Amino acid sequence: MDDDLLIVEELMLLLLADDGTAIAGANVLHCLLPAAIFVELALTARLDVHSHRRSGGTLIHARRTSPDPAIDPLLAEALRAMGTREHSAYGLVSALGIDVRQPVLDRLARRGLIIRETRKILGVLPVTRWPAADSRAEAPLRDRVTAVLDGDADPDARTAGIIALVSAAQVYVQLQPRMPWTAGVAKRLRAIETGEVTAPGTSPESREITEELAKAVRALTSSATSAPIL
């Protein structure tokens, strides 16, 4: 089942509480979910990088390929938003205006993995929650994440990407149900986020892009959590 899901869909399943009332990292989904889209594009060899000498940073651009009619619409839309320009990872996740929160929730509901439930508070204010309906995708994902973080298993490329983003967004301890949490897990999380631990067989380009996206998510998460409350 996980092979049919995009990384961003698996990530959303992990972030959603089983009762559907909360999404871990809800205040940083605007950068976390687009980052997952670009991780997928990197892992499927649709993105490339080069070092920018003047800025000393890494720039990311879409590879010039023939049109792919089989590409997922969410991925295709992200490529269209990139155009032919080069982008920093920070710019990709913060400046392109890619909003996939609702489309991802709707897709998971159509698959029967979650249910959309809308009710009114005090008979007036509509509130929507997304409780789990089928664990056949999330349960194996949680098993993979736990095996990597708490069991020292080598991550596959998709799982490594998800873990890197969860770590960068600092939402691991918010996940419901709770995941294992020890000093060893915390160290492993950070090692995967920074690229110290990588998935065997992944290309240098995809690893670099994933690391850059994780850095961008961490920077945006830190700014979101440190912003003053007015």
C-alpha distance (Angstrom), angle and dihedral (degrees) to the residues before:
residue distance angle dihedral
M1 . . .
D2 3.81 . .
D3 3.83 89.7 .
D4 3.82 88.3 64.9
L5 3.80 94.1 51.6
L6 3.76 126.8 81.6
I7 3.79 117.2 -123.0
V8 3.80 88.6 -111.3
E9 3.82 89.8 56.0
E10 3.80 92.7 50.0
L11 3.79 89.3 47.7
M12 3.80 91.3 52.6
L13 3.81 91.1 50.8
L14 3.79 88.9 53.4
L15 3.81 93.0 48.0
L16 3.81 95.5 47.5
A17 3.80 116.9 89.8
D18 3.80 111.0 -127.1
D19 3.81 91.6 -114.8
G20 3.80 89.4 52.8
T21 3.79 95.4 -128.5
A22 3.81 97.6 113.6
I23 3.79 140.8 31.3
A24 3.80 115.8 -153.8
G25 3.79 109.8 -122.6
A26 3.79 92.8 14.4
N27 3.81 90.8 158.5
V28 3.82 92.7 57.3
L29 3.81 101.0 40.6
H30 3.80 88.7 105.9
C31 3.82 89.0 71.8
L32 3.82 102.1 22.0
L33 3.80 97.4 58.8
P34 3.83 96.1 46.4
A35 3.81 88.0 49.1
A36 3.81 88.8 57.0
I37 3.81 89.7 52.6
F38 3.80 91.2 53.6
V39 3.81 92.6 45.7
E40 3.81 87.0 57.1
L41 3.79 91.4 49.0
A42 3.80 89.7 50.3
L43 3.80 93.5 49.3
T44 3.80 91.0 49.9
A45 3.83 91.0 52.9
R46 3.80 95.0 -112.5
L47 3.81 94.6 122.5
D48 3.79 133.5 57.2
V49 3.80 135.9 -172.2
H50 3.75 142.3 -150.4
S51 3.78 134.0 -179.8
H52 3.78 116.0 -105.7
R53 3.78 106.8 -138.7
R54 3.79 96.8 -161.1
S55 3.81 96.3 51.3
G56 3.79 96.2 28.8
G57 3.80 88.8 -133.2
T58 3.77 138.2 113.4
L59 3.79 120.6 -100.0
I60 3.80 123.7 -158.8
H61 3.78 127.1 -152.9
A62 3.78 137.8 172.9
R63 3.77 114.9 -100.3
R64 3.79 115.1 -115.4
T65 3.78 103.7 -112.8
S66 3.76 135.7 151.4
P67 3.83 115.0 -90.4
D68 3.80 112.4 -78.6
P69 3.82 111.0 -148.3
A70 3.81 90.0 -171.5
I71 3.80 96.0 58.2
D72 3.79 115.4 118.0
P73 3.83 112.1 -101.7
L74 3.82 93.0 -123.5
L75 3.79 90.9 54.7
A76 3.79 92.0 44.0
E77 3.80 91.2 52.4
A78 3.82 91.1 51.7
L79 3.81 90.7 51.6
R80 3.81 90.3 49.4
A81 3.80 89.6 51.5
M82 3.81 90.0 52.5
G83 3.78 93.1 51.1
T84 3.79 115.1 175.0
R85 3.80 95.9 -45.2
E86 3.78 127.3 105.7
H87 3.78 117.9 -117.4
S88 3.76 138.8 -168.7
A89 3.79 114.3 -122.5
Y90 3.80 88.1 -113.2
G91 3.78 90.3 55.3
L92 3.79 92.8 47.8
V93 3.79 94.3 57.0
S94 3.79 98.9 35.1
A95 3.79 110.8 29.6
L96 3.81 109.1 38.6
G97 3.79 95.9 71.6
I98 3.80 94.8 -128.5
D99 3.82 107.4 166.7
V100 3.80 112.3 -179.3
R101 3.80 101.9 151.8
Q102 3.80 96.5 103.7
P103 3.81 96.4 37.2
V104 3.81 90.6 52.5
L105 3.80 93.0 49.1
D106 3.81 90.4 47.9
R107 3.81 91.7 50.0
L108 3.80 92.6 50.7
A109 3.80 89.6 49.4
R110 3.81 91.5 51.0
R111 3.79 88.8 52.9
G112 3.80 89.7 54.1
L113 3.81 93.5 -117.8
I114 3.80 94.2 117.2
I115 3.80 134.7 15.5
R116 3.79 127.7 -132.5
E117 3.81 110.7 -132.5
T118 3.80 120.7 179.5
R119 3.78 124.2 -174.0
K120 3.78 136.2 160.4
I121 3.78 126.3 -113.2
L122 3.79 112.0 -139.1
G123 3.77 85.8 -3.8
V124 3.79 91.4 -73.7
L125 3.82 117.2 63.2
P126 3.83 113.7 69.1
V127 3.81 115.3 -137.4
T128 3.80 123.4 -172.9
R129 3.77 125.7 -159.2
W130 3.79 130.9 -179.9
P131 3.83 111.0 -146.8
A132 3.79 120.5 -173.0
A133 3.80 114.9 -96.7
D134 3.81 102.5 174.3
S135 3.81 127.5 21.0
R136 3.80 97.2 -165.1
A137 3.81 91.8 108.7
E138 3.81 103.1 31.8
A139 3.81 97.8 45.8
P140 3.83 95.1 59.2
L141 3.81 89.5 43.7
R142 3.79 91.5 54.4
D143 3.80 89.4 47.0
R144 3.81 90.7 53.2
V145 3.80 93.3 47.7
T146 3.80 92.0 47.7
A147 3.81 92.4 47.9
V148 3.80 90.2 53.2
L149 3.80 98.2 42.8
D150 3.79 102.4 33.5
G151 3.78 100.9 24.1
D152 3.82 104.0 38.7
A153 3.81 93.5 -122.3
D154 3.80 115.8 158.3
P155 3.81 109.7 -101.9
D156 3.77 122.3 -125.0
A157 3.80 114.5 -129.1
R158 3.81 96.1 -98.5
T159 3.80 94.5 47.1
A160 3.80 91.2 46.7
G161 3.80 90.0 52.7
I162 3.80 92.7 50.0
I163 3.81 92.4 47.2
A164 3.81 91.9 48.2
L165 3.80 91.7 53.9
V166 3.81 94.6 43.5
S167 3.80 89.0 51.6
A168 3.80 93.4 45.9
A169 3.81 91.7 50.5
Q170 3.82 89.6 48.4
V171 3.79 92.3 -132.2
Y172 3.81 102.1 121.6
V173 3.81 94.1 101.3
Q174 3.82 89.8 49.0
L175 3.81 94.3 59.5
Q176 3.80 115.8 119.0
P177 2.98 123.5 -118.0
R178 3.80 90.4 36.8
M179 3.78 119.7 -103.8
P180 3.84 124.0 -144.9
W181 3.81 111.0 -75.1
T182 3.80 123.3 -167.4
A183 3.79 136.9 133.9
G184 3.79 87.6 -96.1
V185 3.80 92.1 53.3
A186 3.81 90.9 49.4
K187 3.81 90.8 51.2
R188 3.79 92.4 47.4
L189 3.82 91.8 48.9
R190 3.77 91.6 54.3
A191 3.81 93.0 44.4
I192 3.80 91.4 55.9
E193 3.80 92.6 44.2
T194 3.81 92.5 53.4
G195 3.80 95.1 42.8
E196 3.79 95.5 -111.5
V197 3.82 86.4 122.6
T198 3.80 115.6 37.5
A199 3.77 138.5 174.6
P200 3.81 112.6 -93.4
G201 3.78 113.9 -109.8
T202 3.80 98.9 20.9
S203 3.79 118.3 134.3
P204 3.82 121.4 -107.2
E205 3.82 88.8 -119.4
S206 3.80 95.0 54.6
R207 3.81 91.2 45.8
E208 3.79 91.8 51.0
I209 3.80 93.1 47.7
T210 3.81 92.0 48.5
E211 3.81 90.9 50.2
E212 3.81 91.5 48.9
L213 3.80 91.9 48.7
A214 3.81 90.4 49.7
K215 3.81 90.0 51.6
A216 3.80 90.1 51.3
V217 3.80 92.9 49.1
R218 3.81 91.4 49.0
A219 3.81 91.4 50.1
L220 3.80 92.7 48.5
T221 3.81 91.9 44.4
S222 3.79 91.5 51.3
S223 3.79 91.7 50.3
A224 3.81 91.3 47.8
T225 3.80 94.0 50.8
S226 3.81 94.1 43.7
A227 3.81 96.1 48.8
P228 3.81 112.6 116.7
I229 3.79 119.0 -108.7
L230 3.80 107.9 -120.8
